């Protein structure tokens, strides 16, 4: 009963942040931020993002744009995905040097 009442009130609401143009803007901002992270990988990370992601001050502007253009849940998801990929790559690189 409560669910029906909630759904009836929200039926006409359009979430513009999940439409095509908004998603494309989000992906573009995300890619810009992560490319900045890759380019500035030699710098010491001083800023903290979601899920413990550390990034250098030089990437702060692109991070702000990324957070502004994407839903918070998407930012968290993409940050987790990036950290997981980097951790896996680091483990694989470690194994290769040990086999050496």
DANORHU-V150971 format. One record per helix or strand of 2 or more residues. SS is the DSSP state (A for helix, B for strand). FROM is the first residue (numbers start at 1). TO is the last residue. If there is no record, write none. Layout:
<<SS	FROM	TO> <SS	FROM	TO>>
//
This chain:
<<A	2	10> <A	16	18> <A	20	39> <B	47	48> <A	50	52> <B	54	55> <A	57	69> <A	72	99>>
//
